[in-house]
């Protein structure tokens, strides 16, 4: 029996000695959008690349469609360590810090090229603010350009007066106020139900959200105003990142860089594809009338001035860098 016990003891000691080398770190990544959404698909690819690059030592589980935390809760969850990593919509936090809302200013950056220019100007400020809050920005990807969805045709902003308007950020709520609509805050996961029950009857969002939420089942018109391209950002808790070994940290950063490039390319494709899907499902996809375009441009000018007053020196630094 003694030789057998000795062998078992030796095997146990060997297993314990090997355990640290095989230890696996698991991260939760809450996201607000459904599994088929291009942002979520990109998150899954990012997680897979991290797992492969670390040989399975770091495993990131993506929790889509606000299944782990609701959209407004994700940033705080990452900051507080309840989730190690998460995806947030930057403009949703504009009331906390105006710079978060820079890419939600109508007609400031209204194309992919100008949106990238704005991101480059915004990123140093984001890195600093998130760092102060105990987090790091890994990457950011824009939604396609935003347009106006309605039940009835509109030719001017005045046609939106009194309409129940779904807002998902301070900026979209302010747009509603400026055109005389009634802003109602509804998150993406609850959007379809809000439409079905008549809680909202119009909104300003992307073609991608239009397809995700099947807006064509309730709304019949989409005006392609290309107003702005708000970004989703993937953030990580600094302490959780620091706890990784150097190889794992490098793997996360490399996968994040790849996800950012892939995400911007995917957004461009999704913009074309989703507008075609809206039309195929019976929605009228139209350019804005000259009057609607003029009205919305005035809204943009008003909001930029209001934002600049709140953002102060940091805001001026951002706008100067963007317009350089």
Residue pairs with C-beta under 8 A, 6 or more apart in sequence:
23 57
24 56
24 57
24 58
24 59
25 57
25 58
25 59
25 243
25 244
25 248
26 58
26 59
26 60
26 61
27 58
27 59
27 60
27 61
27 83
27 84
27 85
27 240
28 60
28 61
28 63
28 68
28 83
28 84
28 85
29 43
29 47
29 60
29 61
29 62
29 63
29 83
29 84
29 85
29 86
29 87
29 234
30 63
30 66
30 67
30 68
30 69
30 73
30 74
30 77
30 83
30 86
30 87
31 39
31 40
31 43
31 62
31 63
31 64
31 65
31 66
31 74
31 86
31 87
32 65
32 66
32 70
32 71
32 74
32 87
32 88
32 89
32 187
32 188
32 189
33 39
33 40
33 64
33 65
33 87
33 188
33 212
34 40
34 64
34 65
34 189
34 212
35 64
35 65
36 212
37 64
37 208
37 212
38 208
38 263
38 266
38 267
38 270
39 87
39 141
39 143
39 232
39 263
40 62
40 64
41 266
42 141
42 259
42 262
42 263
42 266
43 62
43 64
43 87
43 234
43 259
44 62
45 259
45 262
46 60
46 234
46 255
46 256
46 258
46 259
47 59
47 60
47 61
47 62
49 251
49 254
49 255
49 258
49 259
50 58
50 60
50 251
50 252
50 255
51 58
51 59
51 60
53 251
53 254
53 255
54 247
54 248
54 251
57 248
58 244
58 248
58 251
58 252
60 85
63 69
65 189
66 187
66 188
66 189
68 77
68 83
69 77
69 82
69 83
69 86
70 187
70 189
71 88
71 89
71 92
71 187
71 188
71 189
72 92
72 187
74 83
74 86
74 87
74 88
75 86
75 88
75 93
75 235
77 83
77 86
78 84
78 85
78 86
78 88
78 135
78 235
78 236
78 237
79 133
79 134
79 135
79 237
81 237
81 239
81 240
83 237
84 236
84 237
84 240
85 138
85 234
85 235
85 236
85 237
85 240
86 234
86 235
87 232
87 233
87 234
87 235
88 232
88 233
88 235
89 168
89 169
89 230
89 231
89 232
89 233
90 100
90 101
90 103
90 104
90 126
90 140
90 230
90 231
90 232
90 233
91 100
91 101
91 103
91 104
91 169
91 170
91 171
91 230
91 231
92 100
92 168
92 169
92 170
93 100
93 101
94 100
94 101
94 104
94 169
94 170
94 171
95 170
97 129
98 307
98 310
98 311
98 314
98 315
99 122
99 125
99 126
99 129
99 311
99 314
99 315
99 318
100 126
100 129
101 169
101 170
101 171
101 307
102 108
102 118
102 122
102 307
102 311
102 315
102 318
103 109
103 115
103 118
103 119
103 122
103 142
103 228
103 229
103 230
103 231
104 169
104 170
104 171
104 172
104 228
104 230
105 171
105 228
105 300
105 303
105 304
105 307
106 171
106 175
106 227
106 228
106 296
106 297
106 299
106 300
106 303
107 227
107 228
107 296
107 297
107 300
108 118
108 228
108 300
108 304
108 322
109 115
109 117
109 118
109 228
109 229
109 322
110 145
110 226
110 227
110 228
110 229
111 145
111 226
111 229
112 142
112 229
112 264
112 267
112 268
115 142
115 228
115 229
115 231
116 264
117 322
118 322
119 140
119 142
119 231
120 321
121 318
121 319
121 321
121 322
122 318
122 322
123 137
123 140
125 314
125 317
125 318
126 137
126 140
126 233
127 136
127 137
130 136
130 137
130 235
131 238
134 237
134 238
134 239
135 235
135 236
135 237
135 238
136 235
136 236
136 238
136 241
137 233
137 234
137 235
138 233
138 234
138 235
138 236
138 252
138 253
138 256
138 259
139 233
139 234
139 256
139 257
139 259
139 260
139 263
140 231
140 232
140 233
140 234
140 260
141 231
141 232
141 259
141 260
141 263
141 264
141 266
141 267
142 229
142 230
142 231
142 232
142 264
142 267
143 205
143 206
143 208
143 209
143 229
143 230
143 231
143 232
143 267
144 206
144 207
144 208
144 229
144 267
144 268
144 270
144 271
144 274
145 206
145 224
145 225
145 226
145 227
145 228
145 229
145 271
146 204
146 205
146 206
146 225
146 226
146 227
146 228
146 229
146 230
147 204
147 205
147 206
147 207
147 222
147 223
147 224
147 225
147 226
147 227
148 154
148 160
148 202
148 203
148 204
148 222
148 223
148 225
148 288
148 292
149 202
149 203
149 204
149 205
149 210
149 215
149 219
149 221
149 222
149 223
150 160
150 163
150 201
150 202
150 219
150 220
150 221
150 223
151 201
151 202
151 218
151 219
151 220
151 221
152 159
152 220
152 221
153 159
153 221
153 284
154 160
154 221
154 223
154 292
155 289
155 291
155 292
156 289
156 291
156 292
156 295
157 179
157 180
157 292
157 295
157 296
157 299
158 179
158 180
158 295
160 176
160 179
160 180
160 181
160 202
161 179
161 180
161 181
162 180
162 181
162 182
163 181
163 182
163 201
163 202
164 181
164 182
164 184
164 198
164 199
164 200
164 201
164 202
165 172
165 175
165 176
165 181
165 182
165 183
165 184
165 200
165 201
165 202
165 203
165 204
166 172
166 184
166 185
166 186
166 191
166 194
166 195
166 200
166 202
166 203
166 205
167 173
167 175
167 176
167 183
167 184
167 185
167 186
167 203
168 185
168 186
168 187
168 188
168 203
168 205
169 230
171 303
172 183
172 203
172 204
172 205
173 183
173 185
174 303
174 306
175 181
175 204
175 299
175 303
176 182
176 183
177 183
178 299
178 302
178 303
179 295
179 299
181 202
184 194
184 199
184 200
186 194
186 199
186 200
188 209
188 212
188 213
191 200
191 203
191 209
191 213
191 215
192 213
192 214
192 217
193 199
194 200
195 201
195 213
195 215
195 217
195 218
195 219
196 218
201 218
201 219
202 219
203 215
203 219
204 225
204 227
206 271
206 274
207 222
207 270
207 271
207 274
207 275
207 277
207 278
208 267
208 270
208 271
208 274
209 215
210 216
210 222
210 274
210 278
210 283
211 274
211 277
211 278
214 281
215 222
215 278
215 283
216 278
216 281
216 282
216 283
219 283
220 282
220 283
220 284
221 283
221 284
221 286
222 275
222 278
222 283
222 284
222 285
222 286
223 286
223 287
223 288
223 292
224 275
224 285
224 286
224 287
224 288
225 288
225 292
225 293
225 296
227 296
227 300
229 267
234 256
234 259
236 252
241 249
241 252
244 252
275 285
278 285
279 285
288 296
307 315
308 315
308 316
308 319
311 318
